[in-house]
Amino acid sequence: MSSVTNSVILVDALWTRDEKSSRAMQAFRIGALALVGSFLVAASAQLTVPLWPVPMTMQTFAVVLVGAAFGWRLGGATLALYLAEGAAGLPVFAGGAGSAVHLVGPTAGYLFAFVAAAAVVGWLVEKGWGKSIFLTALAMCLGTVVIFAGGIAWLATFTGLERAIEVGMLPFLPGAVLKIALAVAVLPIAWKLIDLFRR
C-alpha cells in the first residue's frame, strides 16, 4: 500500500501518532481529525437527491471512507460527533437540516448505523483488509450492509418491512455500488500522494 510507511491507517501515515507527545497534543490531534471527518460527512450530506422518506446523499461514501482512513475507534467517534453536531442543531444533516428530531425520525436508523459502519470498516482495515483493493471493497460493502440493516430495521417501524425495503434500500443499491467504487479508488490515490510527499 505505502512503500514509505508501515501504517495501516491513512491518518496515521498523514499525521503521525507520537506516543511521546503530551496528552493535550494527542487530544488535539484526535479532536482535529474528528472535526475534519465530521465536516466531510456533513458536506457529503448536502449532495442530495430529495426522495421520501430517505433522501439519496453521498453520506455512505463519506462514512465508509472515514472508517477506512481513521480506523475503528476514531472512525466511530467521528460519526458519533457528527450525530452530536446534528442533534445540537448544526445544519449537518441532508438538506442542511439539524435537530435532535432527526435522531428519532424515519432516517434515524441510518444515522445511528453510520457510527457502527465506520467502526466496522475501520476495524477490518486495521486487521489488514486495507492492503488490497478487493478486501477494501469488501470491507466497505460490509459497512454499507450495516447502514442498510440499521436503516431498514428502524424505517420498518414507520412503514412496515416490505415498504421499508422498497423505499429505503432498493432505489439506493446502484448508487451504493458507485459510492463504494469511488471510495475504494480514493484511498490508493491518497496513499500514493503521501508516499510522494514523503520522498
Residue pairs with C-beta under 8 A, 6 or more apart in sequence:
1 8
1 130
1 131
1 188
1 191
2 13
2 191
2 194
2 195
3 195
4 13
4 194
4 195
4 198
4 199
5 12
5 13
5 194
5 198
7 13
8 125
8 126
8 128
8 130
8 131
9 69
9 70
9 71
9 122
9 125
9 126
9 130
10 68
10 69
10 70
10 187
10 190
10 191
10 194
11 33
11 69
11 70
11 71
11 74
12 71
13 191
13 194
14 190
14 194
15 29
15 33
17 26
17 29
18 25
18 26
21 29
30 74
30 77
33 70
33 74
33 78
34 74
34 77
34 78
34 81
35 81
37 66
37 69
37 70
37 74
37 75
37 78
37 79
37 81
37 82
38 78
38 79
38 81
38 82
38 85
38 92
40 62
40 65
40 66
41 59
41 62
41 63
41 66
41 78
41 79
41 82
41 92
41 114
42 82
42 85
42 90
42 91
42 92
42 93
43 62
44 57
44 58
44 59
44 61
44 62
45 57
45 58
45 59
45 92
45 93
45 94
45 95
46 57
46 94
46 95
46 96
47 57
47 58
48 55
48 56
48 57
48 58
48 94
48 95
49 55
49 56
49 57
50 95
51 167
51 171
52 167
53 106
53 107
53 155
53 158
53 159
53 167
53 168
54 106
54 107
54 110
54 151
54 155
54 167
54 168
54 172
55 94
55 95
55 107
56 171
56 172
56 175
57 94
58 179
59 94
59 114
60 117
60 144
60 147
60 176
60 179
61 179
61 180
61 182
61 183
63 79
63 114
63 117
63 118
63 121
63 143
63 147
64 117
64 118
64 121
64 139
64 140
64 143
64 144
64 179
64 180
64 183
65 183
65 186
65 187
66 75
66 78
66 79
66 118
67 75
67 76
67 117
67 118
67 119
67 120
67 121
67 122
67 125
67 143
68 75
68 121
68 122
68 125
68 130
68 136
68 139
68 140
68 183
68 187
69 75
69 187
69 190
70 78
70 118
70 122
71 122
71 123
71 125
71 126
72 118
72 119
72 120
72 121
72 122
72 123
72 126
73 119
73 122
74 122
75 118
75 119
75 121
75 122
76 115
76 116
76 118
76 119
76 122
78 118
79 114
79 115
79 117
79 118
80 115
82 92
82 114
83 103
83 111
83 112
83 114
83 115
85 92
85 98
86 92
86 93
86 97
86 98
86 99
86 100
86 102
86 103
86 111
87 99
87 100
87 102
87 103
88 98
89 98
89 99
89 100
90 98
91 97
91 98
92 98
93 99
93 102
93 111
94 107
102 108
102 111
103 111
103 112
106 154
106 155
106 158
106 159
107 151
107 155
108 154
109 150
109 151
109 152
109 153
109 154
109 155
110 147
110 150
110 151
110 154
110 155
112 150
112 154
113 146
113 147
113 148
113 149
113 150
113 151
114 147
116 146
116 150
117 143
117 144
117 146
117 147
117 150
118 143
120 139
120 142
120 143
120 146
121 139
121 140
121 142
121 143
124 130
124 135
124 138
124 139
124 142
125 136
125 139
128 135
129 135
129 136
129 138
129 139
130 136
130 139
130 187
133 184
133 188
136 184
136 187
137 180
137 181
137 184
140 180
140 183
140 184
141 180
144 176
144 179
144 180
148 168
148 169
148 172
148 176
151 168
151 169
152 161
152 164
152 165
152 168
152 169
155 164
155 167
155 168
156 163
156 164
158 164
159 167
159 168
